Amino acid sequence: MTERLDGPQAPPEETSGGPASGPADTPRKQRRLGPSPMMAVAFLLPAALLLGIWVVYPIVYSIFRSLFDAPGDGFVGLGNYVTIFTDDGMLKTIRNNLIWVVAAPIMVTALGLIFAVMTERIKWATAFKLIVFMPMAVSLMAAGVIFRLVYDEDPDKGVANAILTTVHDTFSSSQGYPGARPREGDQSAVAAGDDGAVVTKQPAQAGQPVLIPIVGVKPEFMPAAAQPAAAVTGGDELSGTVWFDFTPGGGGVSGAVDTTEKGLPGMTVEAVSNGQVAGTATTAEDGSFRFEGLPAGSYVVRLPQANFEGAYNGLTWLGPTLITPAIIGAFIWVWAGFAMVLIAAGLAAIPRDSLEAARIDGATEWQVFRRITVPLLSPVLLVVFVTMIINTLKVFDLVFIIAPASVQPEANVVALEMWRVAFGGGNNQGLGSALAIFLLILVLPFMIMNIRRFRREDT
């Protein structure tokens, strides 16, 4: 019989090489997801190269250069670092940096927290944020120029002193006449006291006009509103006249009120009895004064020493005493908006259920803020605080622009001293490199702290 071709076929005979294998039975090779390592290296290489050129190489070279003297020929080891901690100017610089690190970050963080909370409680929050954050759009150099004008000692130019003098003049009407004095000689009715005041030689009483002639008034201090001196004739109250006893062009009678002589307005006049001030009056535009409600009796009339001091012109912001606080104020103006934005973002992420539960339990707004809001914001506050510490350690522009050259040693910081020593005329690259490494050592712990916090948040 012939074999049927359409019947079932027997399985193929196995070969000596083992069971038959096909593509489906081969072990699968592990496949890598994403691009190849060479492509990753190709993309990272330019960034790594630039990082090495701009960061790694300068750090390594600065460490090497800090071990040599100013010309770079002599090896001094740690001598430059010893100079940092032994030189009086360097120690003052480190002290100023400590003041910056303690004061500026705390103030910026606190002010940013206050502003962030305010933005949730005012209707014009958007405009407020815009105003507070606007200084961030200004470079630190431009901010330094702005505050150099703000702190100008002349109230007509400096905004700070203009505000101070306006507030002072609102509560004090006295007009200063620096350099003014009583006329010398026995014929004068007044004399200069030991404390700089001007007093009458003889006691006065009601009905007897008190004439107080003053000389030495400089034209620039004579008020424009001054009128011809009034010839007071007496009355039921103690009265008199304080005037500039000088007749333009010559002539006139010494110690007598002439028609061309002007009164001295704004002067404080005191009636003194037994060493105590019994009454106070202020001269009018014609120099006249009158004590109202003064008990009958004899009094010594006195012009206090404050009348002969210069008019109040505010504070010397750019002087050696206030220069560091003044620059810190400019720093706060620039960075308060940055702190407000970060803290406001953290504030928006706080669950409102916790705040409402505390209010329902009877907590006041201050208790809610202190015991719930601030603890929940502590991670954000810490990031802002550490960031501000790093910024204060690196501050340079504001100090260089705001502080005049005469007081820069009083306001000096490490970053500015590094530039002055190395490039600003000192030409000591060794000491400048040592200051750069010292500044890097100061900044590194806070940078590491921020990096660790970011990693913990990512995990």
C-alpha positions in Angstrom: 0.0 0.0 0.0 1.1 3.4 -0.7 1.5 5.9 2.1 -1.3 8.6 2.3 0.1 12.0 1.7 -2.8 13.8 3.5 -2.6 11.9 6.7 -1.1 13.1 10.0 2.6 13.8 9.8 5.0 12.6 12.4 7.0 15.1 14.4 10.4 15.8 13.0 13.1 13.7 14.3 15.3 15.4 17.0 18.9 15.9 16.0 21.9 15.2 18.1 22.3 18.9 18.7 19.5 18.9 21.2 15.9 20.2 20.9 15.2 22.5 18.0 15.4 26.2 18.9 13.8 29.2 17.3 13.6 32.9 17.7 10.8 32.6 20.3 12.9 30.3 22.4 16.1 32.3 22.6 16.7 34.1 25.9 15.7 37.8 25.7 18.5 40.3 26.1 17.9 43.1 28.5 17.2 46.2 26.6 18.2 49.7 27.9 15.4 52.2 27.9 16.2 55.7 26.7 19.3 57.0 24.8 22.7 55.4 25.0 25.3 56.4 27.6 27.4 58.0 24.9 24.5 60.3 24.0 24.1 61.4 27.6 27.9 62.0 27.8 27.7 64.1 24.6 25.0 66.3 26.1 26.7 66.6 29.5 30.2 67.2 28.2 29.8 70.9 27.2 28.2 71.8 30.5 30.9 69.8 32.4 33.6 71.6 30.4 32.2 75.0 31.1 31.8 74.1 34.8 35.4 73.1 34.9 36.6 76.2 33.2 34.5 78.7 35.1 34.2 77.0 38.6 36.7 74.2 39.2 39.8 75.7 37.6 39.4 79.2 39.3 38.9 77.5 42.7 41.9 75.3 42.3 44.1 78.1 41.0 42.9 80.5 43.8 43.9 77.9 46.4 47.4 77.6 44.7 47.8 81.4 44.3 46.8 82.1 47.9 50.0 80.3 49.0 52.3 82.9 47.3 53.1 86.5 48.0 51.9 89.5 46.0 54.2 89.1 42.9 53.6 85.4 42.9 57.3 84.5 43.2 57.7 83.7 46.9 56.0 80.9 48.6 54.4 82.1 51.9 52.3 79.1 52.8 49.5 80.1 55.1 50.9 83.6 55.6 48.1 85.3 53.7 45.5 83.5 55.8 47.3 84.5 59.0 47.1 88.2 57.7 43.3 87.9 57.4 43.0 87.2 61.2 45.7 89.5 62.4 45.3 92.7 60.4 43.1 95.3 62.1 41.4 96.3 58.9 40.7 92.7 58.0 39.2 92.1 61.5 36.9 95.1 61.0 35.8 93.6 57.7 35.0 90.3 59.3 33.1 92.1 62.1 31.0 93.9 59.5 30.2 90.6 57.8 29.1 89.2 61.1 26.7 92.2 61.5 25.4 91.6 58.0 24.9 87.8 58.6 23.1 88.4 61.9 20.9 91.4 61.0 20.0 91.3 57.3 18.7 87.7 56.9 16.5 88.1 60.0 15.0 91.4 58.9 14.4 90.3 55.3 12.8 87.0 56.4 10.6 88.7 59.1 9.6 91.5 56.7 8.8 89.0 53.9 6.7 87.0 56.3 4.7 90.1 57.4 4.2 91.1 53.8 3.1 87.6 52.8 0.5 87.5 55.5 -0.7 91.0 54.6 -1.3 90.0 51.0 -4.0 87.6 52.2 -5.8 90.2 54.2 -5.9 93.3 51.9 -8.1 93.8 48.9 -5.4 95.4 46.8 -3.0 92.5 47.3 -1.9 92.4 43.6 -0.8 96.0 43.6 0.9 95.6 46.9 2.9 92.6 45.7 3.9 94.5 42.6 5.2 97.5 44.6 7.1 95.3 47.1 8.6 93.0 44.4 9.5 95.8 42.0 13.0 96.5 43.5 13.9 92.9 42.4 13.7 94.2 38.8 16.5 96.8 39.6 20.1 95.7 39.6 22.1 96.1 42.8 24.2 98.7 41.2 21.2 100.8 40.3 19.8 100.3 43.8 23.1 101.5 45.2 22.8 104.7 43.1 19.2 105.2 44.2 20.1 104.9 47.9 23.2 107.1 47.6 20.7 109.8 46.7 18.2 108.7 49.4 20.8 109.0 52.1 22.2 112.4 50.9 22.7 114.7 54.0 21.1 117.7 52.3 17.3 117.5 53.0 16.6 119.1 49.7 18.2 116.1 47.9 18.0 113.2 50.3 14.6 111.6 50.9 15.5 110.1 54.3 16.6 113.5 55.8 13.7 115.3 54.1 11.3 113.0 56.0 13.2 113.4 59.3 13.4 117.2 59.0 9.7 117.4 58.1 8.7 115.4 61.1 11.1 117.3 63.4 9.9 120.7 62.2 6.3 119.6 62.7 6.9 119.3 66.4 9.6 121.9 66.8 9.2 125.5 65.7 12.6 126.8 66.8 14.7 128.5 64.2 18.5 128.0 64.5 20.9 130.9 64.1 24.4 129.3 64.2 27.1 131.9 64.9 24.8 134.5 66.3 25.8 136.1 69.6 25.0 139.0 71.9 26.8 142.3 71.3 29.9 142.6 73.4 30.5 145.4 75.9 29.2 146.7 79.1 26.5 148.7 77.3 24.7 145.6 76.1 21.6 144.6 78.1 22.4 140.9 77.6 25.4 138.6 77.9 26.4 135.1 76.9 26.0 132.5 79.7 28.4 129.6 80.4 26.1 127.1 78.8 25.9 129.0 75.5 22.6 130.7 76.3 22.0 134.5 76.2 20.5 136.0 79.4 19.5 139.5 80.4 21.9 141.2 82.8 19.1 142.7 84.9 15.8 141.1 86.0 12.7 142.2 84.1 9.1 142.5 85.0 5.8 143.3 83.3 5.5 146.8 81.8 9.3 147.0 81.1 10.0 145.9 77.5 13.0 143.5 77.3 15.3 144.4 74.4 17.7 141.5 73.3 20.0 142.7 70.5 21.8 140.0 68.6 24.6 140.3 66.1 26.6 137.8 63.9 23.5 136.4 62.1 24.7 135.1 58.7 22.5 136.1 55.7 21.8 132.5 54.7 20.2 131.8 58.1 18.0 134.9 58.1 14.4 133.7 57.5 12.8 135.1 54.4 9.6 135.8 56.5 11.5 138.1 58.9 9.9 141.5 59.2 11.2 144.8 60.6 11.8 144.5 64.3 8.9 145.7 66.5 9.4 148.4 69.1 7.5 146.9 72.0 6.2 149.5 74.4 5.3 147.4 77.4 1.9 146.3 78.8 0.4 144.1 81.5 2.5 141.1 80.6 6.3 140.5 80.3 7.2 141.2 76.7 10.1 142.3 74.5 11.9 142.0 71.2 14.8 139.9 69.8 16.3 141.4 66.7 19.3 141.6 64.5 21.1 144.7 65.8 22.7 145.7 62.5 21.7 148.5 60.1 22.6 147.8 56.4 24.9 150.5 55.1 25.9 151.7 58.5 24.3 154.0 60.9 21.7 153.2 63.5 22.0 153.2 67.3 23.6 150.2 69.1 21.1 148.5 71.4 18.1 150.3 70.0 15.5 149.1 67.5 15.9 150.9 64.2 13.4 150.8 61.4 15.7 149.0 59.0 16.7 146.3 61.4 14.8 142.9 61.3 13.4 140.8 64.0 14.6 137.2 64.6 11.5 134.9 64.3 11.2 131.4 65.7 13.4 131.9 68.7 12.5 130.3 72.0 12.5 132.7 74.9 12.3 131.6 78.6 11.3 133.5 81.7 13.5 132.1 84.6 12.8 132.7 88.3 15.0 131.2 91.0 16.7 128.9 88.5 13.4 127.5 87.2 11.7 128.1 83.9 8.4 129.8 84.7 7.2 130.4 81.1 8.2 129.9 77.5 7.4 132.1 74.4 8.4 132.1 70.8 9.3 135.2 68.8 7.0 136.3 66.0 8.1 137.3 62.5 9.0 140.8 63.8 11.0 139.3 66.7 8.5 140.3 69.4 7.5 137.9 72.2 5.0 138.0 75.1 4.6 135.7 78.1 0.9 135.0 78.8 -0.4 134.0 82.2 3.0 134.6 83.9 2.7 135.4 87.6 3.7 138.9 88.7 7.4 139.2 89.7 10.9 139.7 88.4 12.3 137.3 85.9 15.6 136.7 84.0 14.8 136.4 80.3 16.9 133.8 78.6 17.5 132.6 75.0 18.4 128.9 75.3 21.6 127.6 73.6 19.4 125.6 71.1 18.5 128.9 69.4 22.1 129.3 68.3 22.6 125.8 66.9 22.2 125.0 63.2 18.7 124.0 62.0 18.0 120.2 62.2 19.1 118.7 58.9 18.6 115.0 59.8 21.2 112.3 60.3 24.5 111.7 58.6 23.5 108.4 57.0 26.7 108.1 55.1 29.0 108.8 58.0 31.1 106.2 59.8 28.5 105.5 62.5 25.4 104.8 60.4 26.9 103.6 57.1 26.5 99.8 57.7 22.9 100.1 59.0 22.1 102.4 56.0 23.4 99.8 53.5 21.6 97.0 55.2 18.4 99.1 54.8 19.0 99.2 51.1 19.6 95.4 51.0 16.3 94.8 52.8 14.5 97.1 50.3 15.9 95.0 47.4 15.3 91.5 48.8 12.1 91.8 50.9 10.0 91.3 47.7 11.8 88.0 46.9 11.2 86.7 50.5 7.6 87.7 50.3 7.0 85.8 47.1 8.6 82.6 48.4 6.8 82.8 51.7 3.5 83.6 50.1 3.8 80.5 47.9 4.4 78.4 51.1 1.5 80.1 52.8 -0.8 79.2 50.0 0.1 75.5 50.4 -0.9 75.4 54.1 -4.1 73.4 54.6 -6.8 75.8 55.6 -8.5 73.1 57.7 -5.9 73.4 60.4 -6.3 77.1 60.6 -10.1 77.0 60.7 -10.0 74.2 63.3 -7.8 76.3 65.6 -10.2 79.3 65.2 -13.2 77.2 66.0 -11.4 76.0 69.2 -11.1 79.6 70.3 -7.6 80.5 69.2 -6.9 84.1 68.5 -5.3 85.3 65.2 -2.0 85.8 66.9 -2.1 82.3 68.4 -3.0 80.8 65.0 -0.1 82.7 63.4 2.4 81.8 66.0 1.5 78.2 66.7 0.2 77.0 63.4 1.2 79.2 60.5 4.8 79.8 61.5 5.6 76.1 62.3 4.0 75.0 59.0 6.0 77.6 57.2 9.3 76.7 58.9 10.8 74.8 55.9 10.1 77.8 53.6 11.4 80.3 56.2 14.6 78.3 56.6 15.2 78.3 52.9 14.7 82.0 52.7 16.9 82.6 55.7 19.8 80.5 54.4 19.5 82.0 51.0 19.7 85.5 52.5 22.8 84.5 54.5 24.5 83.4 51.3 23.6 86.7 49.7 24.9 88.8 52.6 28.2 86.9 52.6 28.6 87.8 48.9 27.3 91.4 49.1 29.6 93.8 47.1 27.7 96.2 44.8 25.7 98.0 47.5 28.7 98.6 49.7 30.9 99.8 46.8 28.3 102.2 45.5 26.6 103.6 48.6 29.6 104.1 50.9 31.7 107.1 50.1 35.4 106.5 49.6 36.2 108.2 53.0 34.1 105.8 55.0 34.4 102.6 52.9 36.9 101.1 55.5 34.1 101.4 58.1 31.6 99.7 55.9 33.9 97.2 54.3 32.9 93.5 53.8 34.9 90.5 52.7 33.8 90.5 49.1 34.7 94.2 48.7 38.0 93.8 50.5 38.9 90.9 48.2 38.4 93.2 45.2 40.2 96.1 46.7 43.2 94.0 47.7 43.5 92.2 44.4 42.2 94.6 41.7 41.3 97.9 43.4 44.8 99.2 43.8 46.3 96.7 46.2 47.7 94.5 43.5 48.2 91.7 46.0 46.8 88.6 44.2 48.0 86.3 46.9 46.0 88.0 49.7 43.1 88.5 47.4 43.0 84.8 46.6 43.2 83.9 50.3 40.1 86.2 50.9 38.3 84.5 48.0 38.9 81.0 49.5 37.9 82.3 53.0 34.7 83.6 51.5 34.1 80.3 49.8 34.6 78.4 53.1 32.0 80.7 54.7 29.5 80.1 52.0 29.9 76.3 51.6 28.2 75.1 54.8 25.0 77.0 53.9 25.0 75.8 50.4 25.4 72.2 51.6 22.5 72.8 54.1 20.2 73.9 51.2 21.2 71.0 49.0 20.5 68.4 51.7 17.1 70.0 52.4 16.2 69.9 48.7 17.2 66.2 48.6 15.1 65.4 51.7 12.1 67.1 50.1 12.5 65.1 46.8 12.5 61.8 48.7 
